[in-house]
Amino acid sequence: MSEEPIDLSALDPSNDQLRQERLIRAIASRAQPALAERAQWHARAEDSVARQVVRWQRGLTAAAMLLALPAAGVTLWQSSRQAMEPLGVATETSSQIATAIGVPADLLPYLTPEGPSR
Amino acid sequence: MPPVTQCSDADLVTRTRRGDATAFDALVRRHYRHVYLIALSILCNQMDGEDCAQEVFLKVLHVIDECHSPDRFVAWLSQIARNTARNAVQTRRVRHVETLDVAQAAPADTRIAERDELRQRLQRALATLTDTQRSVVVLHDLEGLDHASIADTLGMTAVSSRQHLFNARQLLRAQLGVNAVTEFIHE
């Protein structure tokens, strides 16, 4: 018998919708000042972050440029050096090949495209 | 931004923290019944339950930054509701149902008058139970929570919740008489 629920629906606050609505509105009304204070505080906080970004924007841009210029120079220098490296590799390879096939060292200058220097 | 009715509790908590009145209103509407029933189960009085529910939501707004797991907002809210109601009991701000309610309500509709009378009888019967029995029976038979949820809300085991419910129902039936409640329902 005690497995059957007791009907307590008379205690349900939603029986009186008007009363419940009035109570909910009363809560909202009493909460209004605290909510407004929170909204203001967050607006101020967000505003100050935005202001900080604007304030530092010029300085940050200048600092970024100062860093970017040397970095660009280094990059250009490195890329021009890399472009020259394949020639060096080719020269070294041809002399190695000559030695490997038993060409005498005296004849090596004659194997380069320019010929022996006079 | 999605409409508040589609937002999760966690989203509404986040928006309330930023002072969004619509989000707070949605939280109140979504959980008012739950908070009121917890308060009622402890205070045993409609008006005290309503006052307590108001106090709970205002307190929640005040300490909402301390809700560390917004996805478990209901558990946090229930804890505040229970503590607030218990404090109200301790300070004995509880009013007598019989005098105040009857004087204030004076409903013209007979059916409403009957429901008010039944409500008062139920409140008187509930008042004879222990706090735990009352909480369990209200949360189970009125709020519709299962034993696992009640156990989680009240900090007990599900088996214990079952036992309290069994005892509470027996006591309530003895107080009200078996036909007392059903007569009203089947009218």
Chai-1 contact restraints between the chains, C-beta under 6 A:
chainA,res_idxA,chainB,res_idxB,connection_type,confidence,min_distance_angstrom,max_distance_angstrom,comment,restraint_id
A,S2,B,F166,contact,1.0,0.0,6.0,A-B,restraint_1
A,S2,B,R169,contact,1.0,0.0,6.0,A-B,restraint_2
A,S2,B,Q170,contact,1.0,0.0,6.0,A-B,restraint_3
A,P5,B,D141,contact,1.0,0.0,6.0,A-B,restraint_4
A,I6,B,D141,contact,1.0,0.0,6.0,A-B,restraint_5
A,I6,B,R169,contact,1.0,0.0,6.0,A-B,restraint_6
A,I6,B,L172,contact,1.0,0.0,6.0,A-B,restraint_7
A,D7,B,V181,contact,1.0,0.0,6.0,A-B,restraint_8
A,D7,B,I185,contact,1.0,0.0,6.0,A-B,restraint_9
A,L8,B,D141,contact,1.0,0.0,6.0,A-B,restraint_10
A,L8,B,L142,contact,1.0,0.0,6.0,A-B,restraint_11
A,A10,B,R115,contact,1.0,0.0,6.0,A-B,restraint_12
A,A10,B,L118,contact,1.0,0.0,6.0,A-B,restraint_13
A,A10,B,R119,contact,1.0,0.0,6.0,A-B,restraint_14
A,A10,B,L122,contact,1.0,0.0,6.0,A-B,restraint_15
A,L11,B,R119,contact,1.0,0.0,6.0,A-B,restraint_16
A,L11,B,L122,contact,1.0,0.0,6.0,A-B,restraint_17
A,P13,B,R33,contact,1.0,0.0,6.0,A-B,restraint_18
A,P13,B,Y36,contact,1.0,0.0,6.0,A-B,restraint_19
A,L23,B,E50,contact,1.0,0.0,6.0,A-B,restraint_20
A,I24,B,V28,contact,1.0,0.0,6.0,A-B,restraint_21
A,I24,B,Y32,contact,1.0,0.0,6.0,A-B,restraint_22
A,I27,B,V28,contact,1.0,0.0,6.0,A-B,restraint_23
A,I27,B,Q54,contact,1.0,0.0,6.0,A-B,restraint_24
A,I27,B,F57,contact,1.0,0.0,6.0,A-B,restraint_25
A,A28,B,D25,contact,1.0,0.0,6.0,A-B,restraint_26
A,R30,B,L58,contact,1.0,0.0,6.0,A-B,restraint_27
A,A31,B,F24,contact,1.0,0.0,6.0,A-B,restraint_28
A,A31,B,L61,contact,1.0,0.0,6.0,A-B,restraint_29
A,A34,B,L61,contact,1.0,0.0,6.0,A-B,restraint_30
A,L35,B,G19,contact,1.0,0.0,6.0,A-B,restraint_31
A,L35,B,A21,contact,1.0,0.0,6.0,A-B,restraint_32
A,L35,B,F24,contact,1.0,0.0,6.0,A-B,restraint_33
A,R38,B,G19,contact,1.0,0.0,6.0,A-B,restraint_34
A,A39,B,G19,contact,1.0,0.0,6.0,A-B,restraint_35
A,H42,B,R18,contact,1.0,0.0,6.0,A-B,restraint_36
A,H42,B,G19,contact,1.0,0.0,6.0,A-B,restraint_37
